[in-house]
Amino acid sequence: MTELRNTRTTILNTGRPEAKREEIRDYFHNTFTIDEKLYDCLAGDDAFYLRAEPLRHPLIFYLGHTGVFYINKLITAKIVYQRVNPAFESMFAVGVDEMSWDDLDGAHYDWPTVDAVKRYRDEVRAVVDDIIKTLPLSLPITWEHPFWTIMMGIEHQRIHLETSSVIIRRLPIDRVQPLPLWDICTESGPAPENALVPVPGGRVVLGKSKDHPLYGWDNEFGRHSFEVWDFSASRYLVSNQEYLAFVEDGGYREERFWTEEGRHWIAYAQARHPLFWIPSDDGYRFRTMTQVIAMPWDWPVEVNYLEAKAFCNWLGEKNGTRLRLPTEDEWYRLRDIHGIPDQPYWKTAPGNINLEHWASSCPVNRFRFGDFYDIIGNVWQWTETPTTGFDGFEVHPVYDDFSTPTFDTRHNLIKGGSWISTGNEATRDARYAFRRHFYQHAGLRYVASEQPVALPEAMYESDQAVSQYCEAHYGKDYFGVENFPVHCARRCVAHMQDRPKRRALDLGCAVGRSTFELARTFEFVNGLDFSARFIRIAFQMQEKGVTHYELVEEGDIVSYHERHLSDFDLDAAADRVEFYQADASNLKPRFTGYDLILAANLIDRLSTPQKFLSSIHERLNMGGILVLTSPYTWLEEFTIRENWVGGIRRDGEPFTTLDGLKGLLADHFQMIAPPRDIEFVIRETRRKFQHTVSQMTAWERVK
């Protein structure tokens, strides 16, 4: 049991390939096993279906999600081509947290049985095990290496070991059970008196290079350098006892201590004390993952960012000192000057981290680092820093929605790890961020500093592909070519004639312009795209009515652009659209009953376009219209040659994509208009453009 809880992330650039293969295989199985043993804490299958955390799915989703993730990413990476269970791999794919485009509406789900999901997990485990045993392996393993996707699945499962434990901690106490593997700390006593301790300033250098020996998420790569001024930090994490004074002083009722966002949250949540404090006749008791115990006053308090910030404001006013949370740079300065070894290189975890000590927090004076305690471990520590990428940031092509959805100024970084932070989470370079009202096993350390905190007000999208599409959808027209999504939407409406215009589906909507344009006419429009990088811009336009992006002029020279929905008279349309991240080849059942489906420049980027084309009629009402556009740019990078719809020779003769479409759609559709060419222009730089011609075809569902 101890060995199961004490594992280390894999060093990816040393050793012999076959020994490394077995090391990764052991890490995979250890991760899969401890993930399943976490769910043993549930006292009956019915607990899997309770919505304990209103901002997240019930635990049945997460039981399926970590298995589905392996298959979906292996398919994206083109390591496997065969799905294990397409229905599960759609249902459990997206909806992890309260992201803008998540589908957290329980009414849309008919959850399978726990036994069915466990059988699926067993199948996935066998598939991944076989891949690890047979996939060619050479060292080093870098992020272009096929084994990087295996590590991605393992480290992703390790993240959900922690997030699921938070949800379990919110279940009714009679729906959980304590188990020996998850024994909690039994140490507790009076809380030590906290105090500010000086920290010398200095330069902090962050960011991994591509040859780093450990697995990392995309936001860990790049480079960031910053000169931190001298500051002071609290010796201890804020304990339950220290936080009690804020509660008893009416801190939750005094608006002046709370940010505007915090005041809105208080009004919504009606919070009067930390979430894991349980009011009782003699004060408060404390909720661990599976038990309610006497209040451990010397353990760290666990709060969201909004509560942590309000506490700092209260304490600063009380002491006559300007207090705040540390920035990411200040936290790293504190860590770096203490020379703390990194996981996996330590002999024993130097703090309450990596599940090497307990399955709970422990006293704030238990693990010492020089003049400080709990620089790492015990609970995560909220920072003042909204997450963003370092200079040179790139998304990983297999997982483009790990970091970019959080680059919205609404997700703050947490640092240091908690008692259940394992794998990548327990490494120095880990960068995780949550919305400020979210709960993790997270608390706070406060600092006093004269150095200003620079908070971004508007983030300019710098991902070149996304910025180019922002310009193509919301920017200027070039060379007299009409805006492509506007042109497509206009043609779609023309094809509808006197047919019903209730619901439309925009598949491959990218950053959303065609979705909004269709909503001028249709009562409701869904916009779906596989790329989280694109869909977050669409949602941002819907929610905020504005997007900011930068365009390359030449070399390192860029220009900055701001576009508003109101610029196009689309404000009212925003109320009639919903955006989701989705795989067009494996859609959830809820996306059906449409009068129009537009799939613009999509089919030649699907791995299985025949499957899409042979089943799309199921999503469309009888008499509804399917509109396809494509330049028919078939590339094996996206679609293996045997799955191309056209662009091949059949019996020695040219067989075009239009020929293929006619054959694949003939059983359910008839073409209602001659094919039409539609141009589009993508601006790369001030002097370089892509000029492409798509062919549009329109089809009526007749049976």
N, C-alpha and C positions, 0 to 999 in steps of 0.2 A: 504493500500500500504506500509506504513512504517513497519507494522508487517511482511509483506511478505519479506521485505529486511533485517529484523533484527531477524535472527534465530540463534540458537546455536547448535553445535553438541551435541549428546546425551550422557549423563553419563550412563555407562552401568553396574554399579555394585551396584546401590542403588535403593530403591523404591520397590513397589509391582509389580509383573509380569504383571497384567492386565493394571495397569496404565502405565507401561513402554511400553506395546504393543501399547497403544493409542498414547503415546508420539512419538514412532518410526513411527507410521502411519501418524501422523501429519507432522513429519519431511520429510517423503517420499513425501507426497502430496505437501507440501510447495516447496520442491526441484523441483518436476516435473513441478509445475506451473510456478515458476520463470524462469526455463529453457525455457519454451515455450514463456513466455513473453519477454525474451531476443530476440527471433526471430521476435517478432512483430516490432522490429526496422528496419526490412528490408522492403523497399518500393516496394513490388511486388515479386511474386514467382520467377521471372527470376534471382533475386539476389542470390538465393540458389545455382545456377549452375555456378556462376562465380568463377574462380580460382584466388581469390584475393591474396592468399599467395602461391607462387609456391612450397613451401616445404610441403604443406598440401593439403588435399582434399578440394573441394568446400563444402559449409555449408550443402548441402543436406546430405552429408555423416554423419556429426556430429548430424544432426537432427535424423537420424536413429540409429547412433552408441550407444547413451546413452540408448535407449530402448533395442536394441539388447544385450547390455552388461548384463542387468538383466537376460534375458532368458539364454544366453550362460553360465553365471556363475551359475545360479540355476540348470542347467543341469549338469554342471561339479561337483557341490556339491551334486548331486543326491537328490535335493529337488523337482524338477519336472523332468518328463521324456518326456513330449510332447512339441514339438516346436510349436510356434505360426505361423511363416512364415519361412520355411527353406531357401528360396532364400534370404530374407532380412538378416537372421541370418548368412549367409555366406558373402554376399556383404558388410555389414556394420560392420563386425567383426574386421578386422585388416586393418591398413593403416592410423593410426591416425596421426603420425608424420613421420619425415624423418628418420625412423629406417632402418637399413641395409636391412631387408627382407620385408619391406612394399611394397605394390603394389600401387604406386601413379600415375600409367600411366592411364590417363583418357580414353584412347582408349579402355581399357578393361572393361569399365563400361557403361551400359545403365541405367542411373539413373531413378528411378521411379518418379512419380509426387509427389509434396509436399503433396497433399491431401491423396495419398496412404500411404505415410510415417506417416502422422498425424493419419490416421485411425489405422495404426499398433501401434503407440505409445499409442493410447487409449486402444487397446486390451492388450498391455503389462501392462499398468497402472492398468487395472482391474485384471489381473492375479496376479500381485505383491500385490495389495491391499488385495485380497482374501487370499494369502499366509500369509501376516502379520496378518490377522484376525484369521487364523485357525492353523498356525504352533505352535506346543507346545513351550512354553516359560518359562524358569526358569532363575533366576539370580544367579551369574553374567553372562553376555555375554562376553565370551572370544573368541579367534580366532578359537577354535575348534567348537564353538556353531553354529548351523544352522543360527541363526539370524545375525551372523557375515557377512554372504554372503549378507543378505539384506542391512546391513550397508555399505558393500563394494559397492553395486550398487548405493546407495544414495551418498556416498562421491565421487565416480567416476563421477557421474553426476554433482556434485558441482565443480569438477576440470574443467569439460568441459564448465561450465558456464563462467569460466575465459578464457579458451583457445579460445572458440568461440567468445568472446567479442574482442579478439585481431584480429581475422580474420575479423569480422565486421568492425573494425577500419581501415582495409586496403581496404575495398570495395570503389568503386567510390562514392563520396559524394551524387550524385543524386540517388543512390540505397539504401540509408538509410534515416531514419526519426527520429527526436528527439521526445521522449515521456515523459510524466510527471514522470513515474516510474523511468526513467533514467536521472533525472535532474543532471546537472553538477555543480561544484563549480563556484560561480561568484566572488570569492575573488581573487584579484591579485594586485600586487604593485611592487615596486623595490625589487630586490633580496638582501637578507642580505649578508654581506661579510663573507665568510667562514674562518675557522681557525682550526688548530689542537688543540685538548684538551686531556690532559693526561688520560690514563685509567690504573688503577693498575692491575698488573697481578694476577694470581691465578689459582686454579685448576678448570677445567670444567669437569663435569660428564654428559655424554649424554647416551641415550638409554633407552627404556622402558622395563619393565618386563612384563611377560605375564598376570599379574593380574592388569595392568594399567586400570584405569576407563574409558579411552576414546578409540574410534576406532583408529587404526593406520595402516599404510602400513608397509610391511615387513621390509623395510630399517630403520624403527624407532626403532626396537627391537634389543636387544643385549646390549652391554656395551662398552663405550669408555670413557677413562679418559686421560686428557692431562693437563700439566702445561703450562699455557700461560704466557709469559714474559710481563713486562710492555710495553705498546705501546701508541701511540697517534692516535686519530681518528678525522675525520672532524666533526665539530659540527653539520653541516647540510648535508643532501644529496646534491649532486652536482646539482645546479639549471640550468635551461636553460641559464640564464645570465652567470653563471660561465663557462659553456661549450662553449658559443659563442666565448670566447677568443681563445679557442683551434681551432675552425673552422676558425676564421678570421686570425689566425696565420699560416694557411696552414697546420694544423695538419694532415688532411687526405691525404696530398701529400708527407709528410715527412716519408720515409720508416723506419727511425731509431726508430720511436716511436712504430712501429707495430711489433708484433711477426711474425714469418714466416707464420703461419696460417692466421694471420690478413692481411698480404700482399697479400696472395692468394685471400682472400675474397674481399679486396678492388679492385683487378684487375677484379674479376668476377662481383661484384655488382656495381662498378663505383660510390660508395658512396662518397658524399662530405659534408654531414651534416646528422644529425639524421633522421631516417625514418619518424617520425611524424612531422617534420618541413616542412612547405610548402613554397617554395620561392615565394616572391611577390615583387611588385615594390618598396615597402618601407622596405624590409628586409625579414622577415619570419612571416608566420602565423602558427597556431598550429591545428593539427587534434586530436580531441577527438573521442569518439566512433561514434558519429553521427553528429558532427558539425565541421566546420572550424572556429576558433575564433582568435581574436587578440592574439599575442604571450604572454602568461603568463610567464614573465621572472623569476618570483619567484617560479614557479612550478618546480618539479624535472625533469631533462632531462631523456629521456628514450632511452636506447641504448642496443646493445648486448654486450656480454663479451669482444669481440675483440676491440670494440670502448672504452669501459670502461677502459681496460688495456692500450690502447694507450694514453688515456687522463692522466692516472696516470703517465706514462712515460714522457709525455710532461710537466706536471705540476712539477714533481720532478726535471726535468732538469732546468726548469725556476726558481725554488725556491732553487735549490741546495740541495734538500732533496730526499732521496730514498723513493718514495711513491709506494704503491701498493694497491690492493684490500684486504679487510680483509679475513682471513681464516674462515672456519666454526667455529673453536674453539674461535677465537677472537670475532666474532659476538655474540656467546653465552656468552662470558665473559662480553661484553658490556651490553647485555640484563639482565644477571643475577644480576649484581651489582645494577641495578635499580629496582629490585623487581617488575617487571611488571606482573600484574595478567594475568592468562591464560584464553582464551576462552574455555569453556563456563561460567567461574566463574565470569567474570567482570560484573558490573552493566551496564556500558556503555563503548563501545569500546574506549580505551585510545588513539587510533590513527585512521587515515583514513583507516579503514579496516572493513571487515565483512559487507560491504554495509550499514553501520549504519550512514554514513554521506552523501557522494555524489557518483555519478556514474562517477567520474573522479578523477584525482589528485587534490591537493590543494597546497597552499604555503608551502614551506619547513620550515617555522618558525611558523606554525599553531599549531602543537602538540609537546609539550615540555616534555622531560624526564630528569629532573635534568639539567645538563649542555648541554644536547644533544637534538636533535629533530628527530622525525620519526625513532626511533629505530625499531618500527614495523609500518607497514602500509604505505600508500601513493603509493609507488612503491616497488617492490621486489628489493633486493640488491644483485648484483653479488658478488661471493666470488672467491678466488683463488683455492678452493678445488674441485678437481674432485670427484664425488660421488663414494662411495663404501659402503659395509656393515660394521656394527660394529662387534666386536668379538661376536660370537654366532649367527650371522645372519642366518636366515632360510627363504627360500621362502615359501609363503603361497601356499598350494597345489591347491587352487581354482584360483589363479592369479599368475602364475609363471613368467609372463612377465611384471610385474609392474616395478621392480627395476633392475633385472639382465641385461636387455639389455643396461642399462646406465652405467654399471660397465666396461667401455671400455676406461677410461681416457679421453674421448672426451666430457663428459657431466659435466658441473660445477654446483655446488649447488647455488641456489638463496635462500635468507633468508628474513624473516620479513613480507612477504605478501604485497599485494597491496589493493587498495580500493575495489576490487571485490573478494578478497580472503575470502572465507566463509568456514564453516564447518571445517574439518581437516586442511585445508590450513591455517587457522587463529590461529592454536594452536602452542605452543612453540616447540613441538617436530617434526613439519612438516619438511620433507626433500624432496625437489623437485629439479630436475636438468634438464638442457637443453643443447643441443649442443651450442657451443660458438658463432655460427653465428645466432642463433635463436633470435626472438623477443618475449618478453612477455611485460607486463606492468612492466618493470624492469629498474632500474637505478643503481646508485652507491654511496657509501661512501668510501673515501680513508683513508688509515692508514699509519703511519710511525712506523717501528719496526725493531729491529736488529735480531729478531728471524727468522731463515731460514724457508722457506716454502718447505716442503718435497713433491715433486710431483712424483707419481709412473711412472716408465718408462715401466715396463712390469708387468701386473697383472697375478698372478698365480691363476688359477681357483681352488677354495677351496671347492666348492660344491661337496660333495663326489660322488653323483650319476653321475654328469657331468664328474668329473675327471676320474672315472672308465671307462666311455665310451670313453673319450679321449685316455686312455691307450688301451682299446679294439680295437679302430679304428686305432690309430697311434703309439701304443707302441709295446712292444715285444710280440712274440708268447710264449705261455706257454704250457708245457707238450706235445710238438710236435703237437699241434692243430693249423691248419692253421688259419690265420686272417679271421674272419667270414665275414665281408663286402667284403673283397677281393675275398674270395671263392664264395660268392653269385654272385658277378659281373661276375666272370669267368664263372660260370655255366649259367648265363643269356645269355652271349654272345654265348656260345656253343649252347644253344637252338635256337638262332636266325638263325643259319646256313646261307642260302643264302637269307633270308628275308631282307627287307629294314631296315637300321639302321640309321634312321633320328632323331627321337625324342624318348626319354625315360623318364619315370617318376619313381622316387624313393620315395615311400610313406613310411613314418616313417623312414626318413633317419638319424635321430639322429644327430650326429656331422659330418656326411657328407662323410665318406670315400668311401662308395659304390657309391655315386653320382659321385665323382671324377673318380673312377675306370671305371664306365660306360662311362664316357666322353672320355676315351681313344679310344673307338670304335664308339660311337654315335656322331652325329653332334651337338646335343643339349640335355641336361638333366636338368629336374627340380627336385630339392630335396625339399620335403615338410615334415615338422614335426609339431605336435601339440605343442610341448614344446619350448617356447622361450629360455629356458635355454640351450637346445641342439642346436637349429638352429643358435644362435648367434656365437657359436664356429665354425660351418660350414662356416658361412659367414666370420668370422675372418680369417679362413684359406684361403678362396678365396681372400679376400681383401689384407691381409697382408702377406699371405704365411707362417704364423707361429702361434702356440698357445702355451701357457704356462699353466702348471697345476701342482698341488701337489698331491702326493699319500701318503696315510697312510702307514707307515712302521709297527709301533706298538704303541699303546697308543697315546701319544701326539707327537711322533716322525714322521716327514713327510720328504719326499724327493721331490725335485723340478725337473721338466722335461720340455724340450723345443723340439717341433717337427716342422719341416718345410715341406711344400709340396715338396720342391726340394729333400728331403730325399727319396721320392718315385717316382721321375721323373714325377710329376703330374703338373708341372707349366703350361704347355700348356693346360691341361685339364681345368684349372680354368677359361679360357676364354669361355668355352662352357657349363657352368652351371649357373643356377639361383636358389637361395634358397628362400623359403617363409615359414612363419608360416601359417599352415592351418589345418583344421579339416578334416581328411580322410572321416568322415561320412557325411560331408556337404561341399563339395568342390565347389569353384566358377566355373562357366561355362567355363572360359578360359582354365582350365586344361583338355584339351582333345586333340585328334588327335595323340596319341602315338603309336609307333611300339612295345614298351615294357613297361610293368608296373611291377615293383618289389615292393612287400609289405612284407618286412622282419620283422618277429616277431611282427606283427601288429594286426592280427584279434582277438587274445584273449585279447587284451587290448582296444577293441572298445566297446562302450555301445550298439550299434546296428549292430553287424557284418553281420546279414542277409541283412540289407538294403545296406550295402557296397557291399556285394558279388552279390546281385541281380541287382546292377546298374553299377558295375565297367566296364562292357562291353561298356557302352556308352562313356567311355574315351579312348577306344582302337580302333585302326584301324582294319578293317576286315583282318584276317590273322595274327594279332598281337599276342604277347605272354604275358600272365599273369603268373608271378612267385610268389608263396606264400611260405613263411617259417613260421613255428610256432612250439613251443614245446607243444601247446595245453594246456597251463596252465590256465584253466578256473577258475576265482575267482569272487565271487559276489562283491568284492571290485571294480571291473572294469565293469563287465557285469552281470546283474541280471540273475538268473538261467534260466528263461524262454527264454532268448535270446542266450543261449549257442548253438553253432553250433553242438557240439557233446559232448562226455564225459558224456553221460546220458544213462539211460535205456529206451528203447522204446518197448512197449508191452512186458516188462519183460526181453528183450534181450539187451546186450551192443550195444550202437549206438555211433560209434567213430566220431571224427571230420572229418576224411577222408570220412566217409559215408555221413556226412552232406554236405561237400564241393561238392561231386559228385552230390548230389541232387540239391543244390542251383545253381551250375554252368552249369547244363546239358542243359538248354535252349539255351545257347549261346557259350559254350566251349566244347572242347574235350581234354582229357588229352593226352599229347604227349610223356610222358616218365614215367617210373615207379617212385613212390615216392622214395626219397633219403634222408638219414639221414645226417645232417650237424652239427657238434659239434661247440660249442663256449665256451670261457672261459672269465669270468669277474673276475679281480683281485680286492679283497676287501682290503686286507693287504698283507704284505710280505708272510704271512703263511696261508692266507685264500682265497680260490677261489670258485667261482661258476662254475661248469662244467655242461653244459646243452646240450641236443640233440634236435635240431629242425628237423622237417620233411619238405623237399622241394617238392613241386608239381609244374608242369609246364602245362599250358593250352593254347591252341590256340583258338582264337575267330573264330568261323565258321559261325555264323549268328547273 
